[in-house]
Amino acid sequence: MGVNMGRYLHVLKLFWGAAIEAELEYRINFLLAALSSLGNLAGSLFGLFLFYRTGYTFAGWKWEEALVVLGVFTILQGFSSTFLAPNLSRIVDRVQQGTLDFVLLKPISSQFWLSANTVSPWGIPDIIFGVVLLLYSGNKLGLKIGNYFLTAIPLLFGMVSLYSIWFMLGAMSIWFVKIYNVTEVLRGLLEAGRFPMAAYPAAYRFFFTFVVPVAFFTTVPAEAMLGKGDLVWIGGAGILAIALLLSSRYFWQFALRFYTSASS
């Protein structure tokens, strides 16, 4: 077990090292990505400000508390741009072009290869801006260092859940080759995570909790940081993450039974 883990970590180091070296050949892109992230964050802050400028609050969520949700969302967005989109968005292309054959022939888990083959540093500005927003809002609210550690746990659960859902949608390309729109719909639904779930009507809250679990991606980690978190919801986020991760593994193995090699 330890040998395999060390092997995979070594492969991951090679993957990401090569990817970063290739991306840094175009260093101006990092500046452009930072400006783009800053513009997106400014737009999100402006949209949030339009609600709060008259003294309105989302069911008791103060301005600084709403900023915590936005900070968590921005971190999650950076995580997606850095690790998920560069890899999982290409699954459809590999199935369509037949290059998945070469992945399946490699002496390594195909799911690991497809999930970690590359990395894009252009999502790092979002992560940085998200952390800065959390530090700012946490300072305004007088939060202690322990609160930041509390939010890390459900945030990690949210990242695992998002990865698993995205991977399973990508795996569906084995049956439905042109599945691009589905992943774009998922990314669009994730935009709801910019605001606390309390901002939405009951029907929407139900949908974003039990159908597309956006609440577990942003609101639950934010509530944990603010000391509002319920252990039931945090535990539920952990159970959901484990269940989805295992489901992605079994779903991929099931999908491969129906994969027709491009060379056959």
N, C-alpha and C positions, 0 to 999 in steps of 0.2 A: 504493500500500500504506500509506504513512505517512498520507495523507489519510483513508483508510478507518479506520485505527486511531484517529486523532484524533477522527473522527466518532463512533466507537463509545464512546470514553472520555467524550466530551461527553454522549452519550445516557445512559451509565451514571451520570454525575454527576447528571443530571436525575432519573433513576429513583430513585436512592438518596436524593437530597436530599428529594424529595417524600415518599418512604416514611418517612424518619426524622421529618420534620416532622409527619406524620400520627400516627405512633406516640407521639411525645413529648407529644401532647395528653393522654395518660393516663400521666403520669409515675409514678404509684404502681405501675403494672405492672412498672416496672424493679425496684423494691424487692421486689415479690412474686416476680419472676423470680430475683433474687439469692438470696432466702431459699429458693426451691425448688431452685436449683442447689446451695446450701450443704447442704441436706438430702439431696439425691441423693449429693453427694460424701461426706457423713458416713456414709451407708448403705454406700457402696462401700468406704470405709476400714474400717468395722466388719466387713464381709464378708471383707475381706482379712486383718484382724487375727485373725479366728477361725481362719484357717489357720496364722498365724505365732505365735500366743500360746504354743504348746507347743514352739517351736523348729523346727517343720517348715519346709522351704523347697521352692520349686518347682524341682527339678532344679538346685540351685545358685544360684538367684536369691535374693539377700538381700532383706530387708525394704525397704531403700531402693531397690534395683533394681526391685522390684515396684512401688514407688511411681512410678518413672519411667514404667512402662507405663501405670499408671492416669492419670498426668498427661497423657500423649499422648492417651489415650482421651478424657479430659475436654475437651481442646482440640478434638479431632475432633468430639465431641458438640456443642460450642459452635458450631463451624463449620457443622455440619449444621442446627442450629436457627436460625442467623443467615442463612445463604445458601441452603441447599438446600430445607429443608422449606417455607418460605414460597412458593417458586416451583414446585418440581417436584411438590409434592403437589397443586397446582391444575391440572395438565395434564389429569387425569381429568375434573375439573369442566368445563374448557373444551371438551373433546371431547363430553361428555355434554350440555351445554347449548347447544352450537353456537357459542360465542363464540370458538372457535379460528379461525373464518372471518375475524374482524376482525384477528387476529394475522397471518394469512397474507397479508392485503391490505396490510400495512404495508411501506414501502420499507426494510426491515431484515431481517436474518436472523431467521427465526422461532425457531430454536433459541436464539439469543442473547436474544431478547425473552422467551421462556418461562423461560430460566435466570436472568435478571438483572433482571426487571421490578420486583422489590421486595426489601426487606431487613428483617429483624427484629432490632432491637437487644437483644431479650430473651435471645439466646443468648450475648451478650458476657460475662456473669458466669462462664459455664462456661469461656470462653477465659481469663479472668483467673485463675480458680481453678486451671486446668490449668497455666498458666505459673508461678504461685506454688508449686505442688506440684513442678514440675520444678526450680525454683530451690532449694527446700528440700532435696529429695533429692540434687540435684547438689552442694550445699554439704556435705551429710553424707558424700558419697562422695569429696569432694575433686576434683571435675571442674573442668576449665579452661573458659574462655569458648569455646574452639574446639570443644568437645564439643557445645555448644548449636547452633552453626552446622552441625555435622555432621548433627544430627537434623532440621534444617529441610528438608534436601533430600528424604530419603525421606518425611517427613511431607507435603510438598507433593505428591509422587507419590501418596501415599495419598489425599489430598483429591481429586485429579484422577480417580483410579480410582473413588472412591466416587460422585462426581458423575456419571461416565459410566454406571455401573451403574444408579444411581437414575433417570437420565434415560431410559435405554432401557426400564426397567420402566414408567415413566410413558407412554412412547410406545406401549407395547403396548395402551394403552387404546383405540387406534384399532380394534383387533380385539375386545378384551375390555373393554367399557366399565366394568364394576365390578371394577377391579383394585386397589382400596384395600388389600385383605388382603395382596397380594403385597408392597407397599412396607412394610407393617407387619411382615411376616415378615422382610424385609431388616433393618429397624431392630432387630428382636428378635435376629437372628443377630449383629449388630454388638456386642451386649452381651458376647459372648465375648471381645471385645478388651480387657475390663477387666483380664484376667489374662495373664501370659506364655503363649505357646503351649505351653511345656514343662509347664504345669499339666494339660494334657489328654492322654488316651490317644492312641496312634499314629494310630488311625483318625480321631479328631476332628482331630488336627493336619493330617492329609492333607486332610480336608474343608475346614478353615478356611485352608488354604494354596492349594489347587489348584482348589477348587470355588467357594467364597465366600472371596475372598482377604483375610480379616480379619487374617491375620498381617502382610500388607504395610501395613495401616493403622496398627497400633500396635506390635507386637513388633519389626518391622524398624527403624522409627525409634528405638525405645528402645535396641535393640542398637547402633545407630550412635552414639548419645549416650554409651553406656557403654563404647565402644571394643571391643565384642564383634562389631560388624557385619562381615559378609563382603561384599566388593565384588561378589561374584556375586549376592547377594540384593539389594543396593542397586541394582545394574544391572538386575536382574530387575524390581524395583519400577518403575524408569524405563521399561523396555520395556513392562511391563504398562499403565502409565498412558497412554503414547502410543497403544498398540494399542487400549485401551478408548475413549480420546477420539476417535480416528478412526472406530472402530466405531459410536460413538454418533451421529456425523455422518452416516455412510452409512446406518445403521439408520433414522434419522429421515427421510432422503430417500426411503428405500424404503417406510417406513410411510405417508408422505403420498400415495403412489400409490393407497392403498386408502382414503384418507379421503374420506368422502362429505359434502359441504357441507350444512349445516343448511338452506340456502336452495334446495337443488336437489331 
